[in-house]
């Protein structure tokens, strides 16, 4: 008999709450970390460049107020 994914998750959660083995818990955390994708590695070079430019502009004080941005884009809002 095949269990559905929700039942398997609940069973795993219940099992995890009873664990006292620090080494096993660390292995589970390491597995979780290895399965987590970093969004930065998933975006394009153009997106990375745009983000880096925005950060640089902000660090150099090249910012516009909300009201200034609203004036520029009000026809689309």
Secondary structure as UniProt FT lines:
FT   HELIX           5..16
FT   TURN            17..18
FT   HELIX           22..35
FT   HELIX           39..42
FT   HELIX           45..59
FT   TURN            60..61
FT   HELIX           66..73
FT   HELIX           74..76
//
